[in-house]
Amino acid sequence: MMTSRAAGIILFLLSSGLIASCGGAQKPAQAPADAAGSAAASMRPPSWLGPYDAEQQKLLAMPLEAPIEVPAPKVYPDLTRFTFTGEAPCKVPTDLTGYSDLVGQALGQSPYLYVFRNGPSSLANTVAQYGPAPDPEPDPWKKAVASSGGQASLEPALPSDEVRAELDKAKGLEPAQAFEILKKASSSAGATPGVHAMVGDAALAIGDLAAAESAAAEAIKIDPMFPSAHRILAEVYLRRSDRDRARNAIAKALALYPVSKRAWQVAEMLVGREIVRDVGIPPAFIEVNPAGAVIVVSCDRPLCERYAGCKAAFRYEPSLREAILSEPSTVPYHLSATEELVCLEAGLGAHIQAKTEAGHSLDPDPTAELLVRLAQSKGLTSYAMFEIIGKHRPEWLRVAPQAVHDAIVGYVTTRVFGPPTEGNPVTPASSGVITAMAAPPWLQAAPPTLLQTARR
C-alpha cells in the first residue's frame, strides 16, 4: 500500500504538472527477487565502503544544534539495480522550480534531522553514494544480453577452455606472433566479444587495419554494445583518415564506457586537442552521523545545495522514491537516471529562484546557466548518464535502452567533442604515435592482463 507521504508527493507532482516531464518512462534494469532482504542489506555498510578519512570523521563528530527525534538509518545503494529514463526538454523555469519546491517539501516533512553545511569537494564521499571506483576499462569478459522483457543486462562471456589455452600461448609474445595465435583462437566456437577485441587490438599493433576492422565487426555482431569494439573501429577509421566514421565510432565507445582512458586518447587525437570537461557539479558529502542525523556538505552555490539535498532525500526518504520511481517503499535504494535528472532539475530550480530573489547580487554560476540551456533545448538525461552515472558506474551505460544510448551519443558528439572543424591535426599511421598507443595492455609486461581477468 502506498504511504500517505508518497501520496502527498504524487498529489504535488500532479498539481505541478511534473509527472512525465523532463524525461520518459522509468524502467528498472534489474530487480532482486527478495526486495525486503535487499532493503535490509542496503542499510548495512557494504564491504566496498571503506573507512572515512580524518576530515570526514570530523564532519560526523561535529555537535548538533537541534535535537534528534528519529534517528535516520544508514543507507547505501543496491548496485545490482538501476532505473533508466528517457530524454525530453524541460519547461523552464516551471519544471525546475517545481522540483526544487518538491525536494524542499520532502525534506521539510521528514522525521529525520538534516544538517546542511558548506565545504570543499575534497570532503565528498562519492564511494558511499555511488559504489567503488569502476574498472578503468570495460570488462572484456561480459556482454550485454537482452531479457525476454527487452531490457539488457551484463552477463559473463568467458572464453571456452580451448580458447583460453590459445590465449595463454599468446601471452608475452611479440605482437605479430600473438596476432596469429589470437586469430586462430577467434575462429573457435568458444570465441567471445572479448576474444575478438583482443584480435582487433593485436591487429592494430601490427598495422593490419582490415583484420582489426573485421575483428571489431565480429565482436559487435555478438554484442552491439561492446565498447572496445567501437573504440577499435575508431582507431581503424582514424588511421584511414576517415574522420566522420572515426568520430561516430569513438562517440559510441565513450557513450558505452565514459571512463576509458584509451577511448579518450583516440578522441583527443581525432579532434586534435585536449578535451576539457569542466561541466560537473562539485560532489557532496552525504552520510548519517553516529547520533542519527543526516549530514550534507556541499559547495555554497544554490545548485550545489539543492542538488545535494535532493540526493540525500532520495537516499533516506522512501516515500519520495515511491512517488517518483513508482516503486514500493520496500524496494531498496538504488541508483537511477531518474534520481540524477530530478536532482539536477531541483538544483537548477534553486539557482533560478535565488537569481530571482537576489538579482545581480548573486555570484555567477556558469555551470548552472549552461545546464539550464541544455535542459530547455534537449533535456538532462544524457548529461546525467554521461557525466555522472558514467563517471561512477559506467557499466550501466552498456545496457542502456537504445533511445537512451542514442541520446548519449548525441551528447558526446555535440557537447563533448563540439562541432567538427576543418584542419584538425590527425596523426598519420606512419608516425608511430597511434601504433604505440594502440599496443594493447595485455601485450605489455605489467599485470593485470586480460588473461588473468579471464580466469577470475
Secondary structure, 3 states (H helix, E strand, C coil): CCCHHHHHHHHHHHHHCCCCCCCCCCEECCCCCCHHHHHHHHCCCCCCCCCCCHHHHHHHHCCCCCCCCCCCCCCCCCCCCEEECCCCCCCCCHHHHHHHHHHHHHHHCCCCCEEEEECCHHHCCHHHHHCCCCCCCCCCCEEEEECCCCCEEEEECCCCHHHHHHHHHHCCCCHHHHHHHHHHHHCCCCCCHHHHHHHHHHHHHHCCHHHHHHHHHHHHHHCCCCHHHHHHHHHHHHHCCCHHHHHHHHHHHHHHCCCCHHHHHHHHHHHCCCCCCCCCCCCCEEEECCCCCEEEEECCCHHHHHHHHHHHHHHHCHHHHHHHHCCCCCCCCCEEHHHHHHHHHHHHHHHHHHHHHHHHHCCCCHHHHHHHHHHHHCCCHHHHHHHHHHHHCHHHHHHCCHHHHHHHHHHHHHHHCCCCCCCCCCCCHHHCHHHHHHCCHHHCCCCCCHHHHHCC
